[in-house]
């Protein structure tokens, strides 16, 4: 326990940096680091100390003495409560700079990579309403079922009638569903008792084609009077293309169960990305920010710089998006993905776009890559796009063992990326370029694309 600071002390603090998660950081005169969420670099604050550890403490803003130049007016009621946005109180240029610094810091601190300079963040033209996917939990209240978002690190639901990151049409979907649930006296699932029907409202939207998918995650097989619900939705949403019921009867934090039933329309929607058509099924991955994903994939394509006779290996390929946007520039594309539905979509996407040189493997990237290597496959370029936990060191060994001329690493987690890049640089690969693309405005997340060569 630190002697200089106590819980509930009020201190003055200047915010000098940001953590990777987007909390402001300042230091007391005694050198104690204090984390203050929703502050801005340059703020001079009166801070209430909430929690004290040996060398650091947590606090919250009591009063802003002098605001940072980067501050803007927050325009959302749920900001700071819902666990969604982190940066609604600072301007976008400052947000981009914070993100660039986050990546640069991770490379130096975790990757030990001192000489690499991260390119300026590729910013978004649209910093609000850019998401094409929402998963809204619901709860039972005195006034019936209510939708919202989980508070940060919690399952407490914060109501939010209009999330500014989501398209406005999503509000209509939740409103129609809420009214239907209450009219038909059906209840929200309760995590504590395991009783109640509706767990999540899951919405996906294909921006370019204007196709809407609504997926109800239910405890059981469906809802009563589904026909009435579907009619209500169709009446209000002419672009509705798919209504799906997903069964999830487990006592789990995982949102989606594995069983889907299509109650209306198609079992997928379709979007266009980099001029190619892509099918989106409920369980398969699709970047949440379409416009920025196009910029990301275009940079990845430039990095791969294919000439026509290469073998391209796309690990963690999802529905094949990245590889398929490059397949016409190489001899052969091999994609690897663990989710069966996504692999099926990848095959359909290839067919749909008249791409004949693509093959997809359903499996764990690590084992699939080992098998390809054992079979003597020699990719010229390897793309990896893993989830946040990054690559496992054995897979890095296998990739390096295949001796591709180039590796393009697409990452949504700067810290695991830095850890992995260090391993690549220790194994004969050098980093040529890193660009950050902002797919997640207002949140601390940032996507990176890295070019490495042998
Ligand atoms: N490249 C795609 C998908 C990236 S998301 C795109 O840009 O759209 C990461 C993907 O990796 C997801 O589709 C996920 O299902 C898949 N995945 C997760 N773990 C995996 C593993 N161990 N092996 C192969 N794929 C995996």
Boltz pocket constraint, residues with backbone or C-beta under 6 A from the ligand:
constraints:
  - pocket:
      binder: B
      contacts: [[A, 284], [A, 285], [A, 286], [A, 287], [A, 315], [A, 316], [A, 317], [A, 318], [A, 319], [A, 320], [A, 321], [A, 322], [A, 336], [A, 337], [A, 338], [A, 339], [A, 342], [A, 363], [A, 364], [A, 365], [A, 366], [A, 385], [A, 386], [A, 387]]
      max_distance: 6.0
